[in-house]
Amino acid sequence: MGRRKKVSISEITDRVVALILGGGRGTRLYPLTAERAKPAVPLGGRYRLVDIPLSNCIHSNVRKIFVLTQFNSASLHRHINNTYKFDSFSGGFVELLAAEQRAESGDWFQGTADAVRKHLREIDHLQASHFLILSGDQLYRMDYRDMLETHVDNDADITVGVLPVTREAARGFGVLKVESDGRIIEFVEKPQADEQLDALITPSEVFAERGINAEGRDYLASMGVYIFKADVLENILRTEPSWIDFGRDVIPKSLGIRHVHSHLFTGFWEDIGTVRSYYETCLEMVGPNPPFRFHENGLPIYSRARYLPGSQLKDVTVNEAVICEGCVIERSTITRSLIGVRAIVKPGARIENSIIMGADYYEEERAEKGPVPIGIGDNSRIVRAIIDKNARIGKGVVIEGGDHLPDMDGLGHAIRDGIVIVLKGAVIPDGMRIGVT
């Protein structure tokens, strides 16, 4: 009997279907998710969160992609429709699957696994060999073919992307215990007790065998990136209706029943699930040595092409900032801040440690104009804040976040973790002071 021919990873990727989970209401990212789905939240001045997993898929030659969401999906749909177009001969697509009422069930998605379960009939006909499950709110660059190779070489039913984390960070993740060959034997969601954490320490030889110096990161946390054999996932979703979440139900309850393996990832990875993590991650990108580069040679992060002119700066002082295209900035001071597309900043403005998302359009293109123009008004000061798109900040406004500020929701703005967020399209009138007495 002849030896079975080994199938190449490039052949397998043609039959991989990616499912990007858009998340629920995104309450931890509110008010950035007040009018948009979590994957549609702007990132890095000109991208959206969903551009990260989509770009990773494209660079990994995974071209059959669904994005699952159920809340505020209109802007996400527009972004995907305007950005991701494959030629008709490639067989590739990016398609949005929103929650909908059906004869068999009128429920919303109950969890990540339930979201996939409710759309099985839309993906069945593709005859996938594997499903790649991804999150829509993480920042990292990964070639999924490496993970697929781990999955195939170990003949795993399920493979979980894992990364080394510190003991303190482990308390906020699903933490795995693995055998020396990488097989997962235990999974604990957000362990808190010291005895739990002690039992989950990864033996140093696991890292040593892979040539990795974990440097005090002795725990393996789930990235929320999974590969399933297609028949395994379909069987689980059809026979285990009470398993509604991948991290809480499917992965831990599959241990001992199926071969669940780990794939170790050691690059930059950040979960952008809260306003604080969003704010801090975005501002890390403006320094001279950012931990993540959107323009890495040969592996760019893709986004919508807007064909905007270069930004116009007149007598502007800038120190550690990213200024995107289409901006008009006059006689202002910008320090450690991110300025998004079409941002308008008037003379005398000071912006520090802030994210200005910019605008979806130039106001002169619209027939109707408000009493407060879009952008940052004359002599306004913005410190430790996030100004969402199309916001109108009047003249002489002072917005200053700080750790002393309690969480609250105000008129046109909110405070989370000491960060002031001005809502999308909000109007902040002349002279208003937020966060200062």
C-alpha positions in Angstrom: 0.0 0.0 0.0 1.6 3.3 -1.1 2.2 6.2 1.3 -0.5 8.8 1.3 0.5 12.0 -0.5 0.8 15.0 1.8 -1.5 17.8 0.9 0.2 21.2 0.7 -1.0 24.1 2.8 -1.6 26.2 -0.3 -4.1 23.5 -1.5 -5.9 23.5 1.8 -6.3 27.3 2.1 -8.5 27.1 -1.0 -11.0 25.3 1.1 -10.7 27.3 4.3 -13.6 29.5 5.2 -12.9 32.4 7.6 -15.7 33.6 10.0 -14.9 36.9 11.6 -17.1 37.5 14.7 -18.3 41.0 15.0 -19.2 40.7 18.7 -22.3 41.8 20.6 -23.3 45.3 21.5 -19.7 46.3 22.3 -20.7 47.8 25.6 -17.1 47.9 26.8 -16.3 50.1 23.8 -19.3 52.3 24.2 -19.8 55.1 23.2 -17.5 54.3 20.2 -20.1 51.6 19.4 -23.1 53.7 19.9 -23.7 54.0 16.1 -21.5 51.3 14.7 -20.6 47.7 15.1 -17.4 47.0 17.0 -15.5 45.9 13.8 -16.3 49.2 12.2 -14.7 51.3 14.9 -12.0 53.5 13.3 -8.4 52.5 14.0 -5.1 54.2 13.3 -6.7 57.3 11.7 -7.8 55.7 8.4 -8.5 52.0 9.1 -11.3 50.1 10.8 -10.9 47.3 13.3 -12.2 44.7 10.8 -9.4 45.6 8.4 -6.9 43.7 10.6 -8.4 40.1 10.4 -9.4 40.8 6.8 -5.9 41.8 5.7 -4.4 38.9 7.6 -6.8 36.6 5.7 -5.8 38.0 2.3 -2.1 37.7 3.1 -2.7 34.1 4.2 -4.5 33.4 0.9 -7.8 32.8 2.7 -10.3 34.4 0.4 -13.7 33.1 1.4 -14.6 35.3 4.4 -17.8 36.0 6.3 -18.2 38.8 8.9 -20.9 38.0 11.5 -22.6 40.8 13.3 -26.0 41.8 14.7 -25.8 45.4 16.0 -25.4 48.7 14.0 -24.1 46.9 10.9 -24.9 49.6 8.3 -21.5 51.4 8.4 -19.6 48.1 8.5 -21.5 46.9 5.5 -20.7 50.1 3.6 -17.0 49.8 4.5 -16.7 46.2 3.4 -18.7 46.8 0.2 -16.5 49.8 -0.7 -13.2 48.2 0.2 -13.0 44.4 -0.4 -13.7 43.4 -4.0 -12.1 40.2 -5.5 -12.0 39.6 -9.2 -14.8 37.3 -10.4 -12.4 34.5 -11.3 -10.7 34.1 -7.9 -13.8 32.7 -6.1 -13.0 35.1 -3.2 -15.5 37.2 -1.3 -16.1 39.1 1.9 -19.8 38.9 2.9 -21.6 40.3 5.9 -24.0 37.9 7.8 -26.2 39.9 10.1 -28.6 38.3 12.7 -32.1 37.8 11.3 -35.3 36.3 12.4 -36.1 32.9 11.0 -38.9 30.4 11.2 -36.9 28.1 13.3 -35.6 30.8 15.7 -36.3 34.5 16.2 -33.5 34.9 18.8 -30.5 37.1 18.6 -27.1 35.5 18.6 -26.6 34.1 22.2 -22.8 33.8 21.9 -19.9 33.4 19.4 -20.6 29.7 18.7 -24.3 30.4 18.4 -23.7 33.1 15.8 -22.0 30.5 13.6 -24.7 27.9 14.3 -27.4 30.2 13.1 -25.6 30.7 9.8 -24.7 27.1 9.0 -27.0 26.9 6.1 -25.3 29.9 4.5 -21.8 28.3 4.7 -22.7 24.7 4.2 -22.7 24.9 0.4 -19.0 26.0 0.3 -17.9 22.5 1.3 -15.1 23.9 3.4 -12.4 21.6 4.8 -11.6 23.9 7.7 -13.2 26.9 9.4 -11.0 29.7 10.7 -12.7 31.6 13.5 -11.5 35.1 14.2 -12.3 38.1 16.3 -13.1 41.5 14.9 -11.5 43.6 17.7 -7.8 42.6 17.9 -4.7 44.1 16.5 -2.0 41.8 15.3 -0.3 40.5 12.1 -0.4 36.8 11.6 0.0 34.3 8.7 -2.8 31.9 9.3 -1.0 29.3 7.1 1.5 28.8 9.9 -1.3 27.9 12.3 -3.0 25.8 9.6 0.2 23.9 9.2 0.3 23.2 13.0 -3.3 22.0 12.8 -2.7 19.7 9.9 0.7 18.3 11.0 -0.8 17.3 14.4 -4.1 16.0 12.8 -6.0 18.2 15.3 -9.7 18.5 15.4 -9.4 22.0 16.9 -6.4 24.3 17.1 -6.3 27.3 19.4 -4.0 30.3 18.8 -2.2 31.0 22.1 0.4 33.6 23.2 2.5 33.8 26.4 1.3 36.3 29.0 2.3 37.3 32.5 0.6 36.1 35.7 -1.3 39.3 36.1 -2.5 39.4 32.5 -3.6 35.8 32.7 -6.4 36.8 35.1 -8.2 38.4 32.2 -7.9 35.6 29.6 -8.8 32.0 29.0 -5.6 30.2 30.1 -4.5 26.9 28.7 -2.4 24.1 30.1 -0.6 22.1 27.4 1.5 18.9 27.1 5.0 19.1 25.8 3.8 18.3 22.3 1.4 21.3 22.4 -1.9 19.3 23.0 -4.3 21.2 25.3 -5.3 19.3 28.4 -6.9 22.1 30.5 -8.7 25.4 29.9 -9.7 27.9 32.6 -11.6 31.1 31.8 -10.1 34.1 33.6 -8.5 32.3 36.6 -8.3 34.4 39.7 -7.3 32.1 42.6 -3.5 31.7 43.2 -3.8 27.9 43.3 -5.5 28.0 39.9 -2.8 30.1 38.5 0.0 28.0 40.0 -1.5 24.9 38.4 -1.6 26.6 35.0 2.1 27.7 34.7 3.6 26.5 31.4 6.7 24.3 31.8 9.8 26.1 30.6 10.6 23.3 28.2 7.5 24.0 26.2 9.0 27.4 25.3 12.6 26.1 25.1 11.7 23.4 22.6 10.4 26.2 20.3 13.4 28.5 20.9 11.3 31.1 22.7 12.4 33.1 25.7 9.1 33.9 27.5 10.8 36.3 29.9 8.3 36.0 32.8 5.3 35.2 30.6 4.7 31.8 32.0 1.1 31.4 31.0 -0.5 30.5 27.6 -3.6 32.6 26.9 -6.1 32.0 24.1 -6.0 34.6 21.4 -9.6 33.9 20.3 -8.3 32.5 17.0 -9.4 29.0 16.2 -9.2 26.5 13.4 -11.7 23.6 13.2 -12.0 20.7 10.9 -15.3 21.6 9.1 -17.0 18.3 10.0 -16.0 18.7 13.7 -17.4 22.2 14.0 -20.6 21.4 12.2 -21.1 18.3 14.4 -20.6 20.3 17.6 -23.0 23.1 16.5 -25.7 20.6 15.5 -25.5 18.2 18.4 -24.6 20.5 21.3 -27.2 23.4 21.2 -26.3 24.5 24.7 -22.7 25.3 23.7 -23.2 28.9 22.7 -19.7 30.4 23.1 -16.3 29.2 21.8 -14.2 30.3 24.7 -16.6 29.4 27.5 -18.2 26.2 26.1 -16.8 24.7 22.9 -13.1 24.7 23.7 -13.1 23.6 27.3 -15.9 21.0 26.8 -14.1 19.5 23.8 -11.0 18.6 25.8 -10.7 14.9 26.3 -13.3 14.3 23.6 -11.5 15.6 20.7 -7.9 16.5 19.8 -7.5 20.2 20.8 -4.0 21.5 20.0 -2.2 24.8 20.5 -0.4 27.1 18.1 2.1 29.4 19.8 2.2 33.0 18.5 4.9 35.4 19.8 4.3 38.6 17.8 2.5 41.8 18.9 -1.1 41.1 19.8 -3.6 43.5 21.5 -7.2 42.9 22.4 -9.0 46.2 21.7 -12.1 45.5 23.8 -12.3 48.5 26.1 -12.1 52.3 25.7 -8.8 52.3 27.6 -7.2 49.6 25.5 -8.4 51.3 22.4 -7.0 54.7 23.5 -3.7 53.4 24.7 -3.1 51.2 21.7 -3.9 54.0 19.2 -1.5 56.4 21.0 1.3 53.7 21.0 1.2 53.9 17.2 2.2 57.6 17.0 5.7 57.1 18.6 8.9 56.6 16.7 9.0 52.9 17.4 5.4 51.7 17.3 4.9 48.0 18.3 2.7 47.5 15.2 3.2 49.0 11.8 0.2 49.2 9.4 2.6 49.6 6.4 5.0 46.7 6.9 6.7 45.8 3.6 4.7 43.3 1.6 2.1 42.9 4.3 0.1 46.2 4.4 -3.2 46.5 6.3 -5.8 47.2 3.7 -8.6 49.7 4.0 -10.9 51.9 1.9 -9.1 54.0 -0.8 -10.5 57.5 -0.3 -8.4 59.4 -2.9 -8.0 62.4 -0.6 -5.4 65.2 -1.1 -2.4 65.5 1.2 -2.9 67.3 4.4 -2.4 71.1 4.6 -0.5 72.4 7.6 0.1 76.1 8.2 2.4 77.2 11.1 1.8 74.0 13.0 3.9 72.6 15.8 3.9 68.8 15.8 5.6 66.4 18.2 5.0 62.7 17.9 1.8 62.5 15.9 0.2 60.7 13.0 -1.7 63.0 10.7 -3.8 61.3 8.0 -4.7 62.6 4.6 -7.1 65.3 3.7 -6.6 67.4 6.9 -6.5 71.2 7.1 -4.6 72.4 10.3 -3.7 76.0 11.0 -1.5 77.6 13.7 -2.0 74.8 16.2 0.1 72.6 18.5 -0.3 68.8 18.3 1.5 66.6 20.8 1.4 62.8 20.9 -1.9 62.5 19.1 -3.6 60.8 16.2 -5.4 63.0 13.6 -7.7 61.1 11.3 -8.8 61.8 7.8 -10.4 65.2 6.8 -9.8 66.6 10.3 -10.1 70.4 10.5 -8.2 72.1 13.3 -8.5 75.9 13.6 -5.9 78.5 14.8 -4.9 78.5 18.4 -6.0 74.9 19.1 -3.9 72.6 21.3 -4.3 68.9 21.1 -2.4 66.6 23.5 -2.6 62.8 24.0 -5.8 62.6 22.0 -7.4 60.8 19.1 -9.2 63.0 16.6 -11.0 60.7 14.2 -11.8 63.4 11.6 -14.8 63.4 9.4 -16.6 61.4 6.8 -17.0 64.4 4.5 -16.0 68.0 4.0 -18.7 70.3 5.3 -18.5 72.6 2.2 -19.8 69.7 0.2 -23.1 69.8 2.1 -25.8 72.4 1.5 -26.7 72.7 5.2 -24.1 73.8 7.7 -24.5 73.8 11.5 -23.8 76.8 13.7 -20.6 75.1 14.9 -18.5 73.8 12.0 -17.1 70.3 11.9 -13.7 70.0 13.5 -11.8 71.6 16.4 -12.6 75.3 16.8 -10.3 78.3 17.4 -8.3 78.3 20.7 -9.8 75.0 21.9 -7.8 72.7 24.1 -8.2 68.9 23.8 -6.3 66.7 26.3 -6.6 62.9 26.9 -9.7 62.6 24.8 -11.2 60.8 21.8 -13.2 63.0 19.4 -15.3 60.8 17.2 -16.1 61.5 13.6 -18.0 64.5 12.4 -17.9 66.1 15.9 -18.2 69.8 16.1 -16.1 71.4 18.7 -16.7 75.2 19.2 -14.4 78.0 19.9 -12.6 78.2 23.2 -13.7 74.7 24.3 -11.6 72.9 27.0 -11.8 69.1 27.1 -9.4 67.5 29.6 -9.5 63.9 30.7 -7.8 62.6 33.8 -7.8 59.5 36.1 -9.7 61.5 38.7 -12.8 61.7 36.6 -15.6 59.2 37.2 -17.3 57.4 34.4 -20.4 59.3 33.2 -22.6 60.0 30.2 -23.2 63.7 29.4 -24.8 65.7 26.6 -22.8 64.8 23.5 -19.9 63.2 25.5 -19.0 60.5 27.9 -16.2 59.7 30.2 -14.7 56.2 30.5 -11.5 55.3 32.5 -10.6 59.0 32.7 -10.8 59.5 28.9 -13.3 62.0 27.6 -15.1 60.7 24.4 -17.1 63.2 22.3 -19.7 61.3 20.4 -20.0 60.9 16.7 -21.7 64.0 15.2 -22.0 65.7 18.6 -22.0 69.5 19.0 -19.9 71.0 21.8 -20.8 74.7 21.9 -18.3 77.6 22.2 -16.7 78.0 25.6 -17.9 74.6 27.1 -15.6 73.0 29.6 -15.5 69.2 30.1 -13.4 67.5 32.7 -12.2 70.8 34.3 -13.8 73.0 36.9 
